[in-house]
Amino acid sequence: MPKIRDVRVGAPDQKTTGAIKHAPLGTTLPSLSDISLSGVTLDSAFQGNEYVSEDGLTLTPSMSTTDIKDWSGATVRKVLESFDGTLGWTMISTNEGALGVAFGAEHVSGNAATDSHGNQVKVELGAHLPEAQSWVFLMKDGDARILILVPNGQVTEVGEVTFAANAAVGWNVTLACYPDSDGQSIYILTDDSEVVSSES
């Protein structure tokens, strides 16, 4: 029987910011055993504290198929030709972290605040892509959790940026997800938080 608790919202699992985490490629991703009522245990290499817009996170799986037709021209089967998965979100923080995600940390530099200027950031936009990294996306509904894991993801698109007086500057990015050694590009983990009593 379906349960109301199975209807979930995708709210960010965070204190203030930081529901999207990234780490160097190959960093150990969390497993089901790393999820509990008290939270999710992540490798300390994961970082990320950017505000994300109210539009949240989008996951777009895309499968391309080829038709197999019989002699009469009727389609009798479809076979998978390719799979492509992407994730997209808009950061509304304008700082080294967000700009590093969008344009590559190696192309972002800065100066710490002094008594004569604030924290300064310089971004280099050119013919280059950010390095591929490992990613974790953390969501929560009450004590229930949803995690999206990307072993090998690379930001390959940055959308149009609007600078206006009545809206936050948004850095809209698309993450391309590449297959790991098992041929999988994206993993989704869930925990419904319905624990059972250990008492006999």
N, C-alpha and C positions, 0 to 999 in steps of 0.2 A: 504494500500500500504506500502511496506517496505520502510524504510528511511535509508539513509546513516548514520545518527546519531545513529542508532540502532546497528551499527557495532562498537564494543568497544574494546579498549585495556585494559589490566589489569596492568597499571602502578601503582606503590605505591603512596598512598596519604600521603605525608610526606614532611617536609622541608629538612631534611638531612637523618635522619633515623627515625624509629618509626612507620612503617605502620602495624606492628603486635603488638597488645597490649594484655596483660593478667592481670587478677585481681583475687582476692580470689573468690572461688566458691560461687555463689549466688549473685555476684555483678550485679546490674541492667544493662541490655544490652540496647543499643540505639534502638529506634524505628524509623519508617518512619518520625515521626514528629521532630526527632532530626537531620534530614538532611536538609541543606539549601545551597544556593549558597556560603555562607560564610564559610561553613565547616560542620563538624559533632560534635555534642555535646556528650562528653563521661563523664561517672562518673569519678571523680578524682582518684578513686582507680586503674584505668587502667594505666599500665606502660609498657615500652619496647622501647629501643632505639638501637637495634642491626642492623648492616648492614646485608642485605640479598643478596645472590649471584644473578647474572644476570639470573639464571634459574627461578627465581621468585617462585610463590606459585602453588602447584598442589592440586586439589580437586578430590578425587576418591570415588564416590558413588558406592557401590557394593550391588547388590540384588541377593539373592539366591532363586531359585524357585524350586518347585516340580511339576513334570508332572502328570497330570491326564489322564489316557488312557482308551479308550473304550475296549469293548470285543475283538476287532480285534487287539488291541495293538497300535492303532493310538493315538497320543497325541491330545486330544480335548481341553485341557485347562492347563494353568500353574497358580499355586497359589504361592503367596509370602511366603517364609519360613523364611527369615531373611533379615535384612538390616544392612549394616555396612558402615560407612562413615569415611574417613580419610583425613587429610590435611598433606602436606609435604613441607618442605623448608630447605634451607641450610643457616645457619648464618655464616658470614665471620668475625664477631667480636670475639675476644678471650678476654673476660672480665667476670666479675662476673655475669652480666646480661645474656649473652648468655650461659655461662656454667651452670647457675642456671636453665635456661629453659631446657637444655639438660639433666642434671643430678639431678635436684632438688635443690632449694635454700638452703634447710637445710643441704645439703652436700657440700656447697661451702662457704668458709670463706676467709678472706683476711686481709691484713695490709695496711694501708694508707702509701703513700710515705713519706719518711723522707729525711734528708740530706745525709743519707748513703745508701738508697735503694729506688727503685721505688715502685709503687703500686703492691702489691703481692697478688696472689690468690692461694688457695689450693682447689683441687677438690677430693672428695672421690668417687671412682667408686666401686660399689659392688652390692649385690643382693637387689636392691631397685629401685623403680620407683619414679619419681617426683609426687608431689601431683596434683590432678585434679584441674583445674582452669576454669574460664570463659574467653573467647577469642573473640577478634574483629580483623578482617583483613580488612584494609582500602585500597581501590583502587580508582583511578581517571583517567578520560580521558577528558581533558579540565575541564569544570565545572561539567560534568557528574560523578556520583559516583557509585561504587559497594561496598557493605559491605557484608562480610561473618561473621556470628555470630555463636559461639559455646557456648551454655550455660554450658556444662560440658565436657571439653576436657582434656585428659591426654597424655603426651608424653610417648609412650610405646616402641619406637625404636630409637636408635641412630645408624646411618650408619657408615661404615668404614671411618676412619679419616686418611688422607694422609698428611704427613709432608714433604714438598718439597721446594726447593729453588726458584722455579719459579711459585708458585701458593699460593694463600691465604689458610690458614688452614680453613677448612670448617667443621661445625658441622651440619650434616644432620639429621633432626628429623622427626618423624612421629607422628602425633597427632591423637589418637583414640577419636572418638566423641560419647558420650553416650546420650541416650534419656533423655529429660527433663520431667517435670510433664505432658506435653501434648503429650508425645511420639515422639517428634521431636528431631533430633540430630544436625541438621544444618539449619540455616536460611540464605537466600540471600536477601538483600535489594538493590534496585537500585533507582536512581533519574537521569532522562535524562537531567535535567537542563533547559528544555524548559518552561520557566515561561510565564504566560499570564498577560497582562496588567490589572491593577486594575481600570483603567479609564473607565468610562461608555461611 
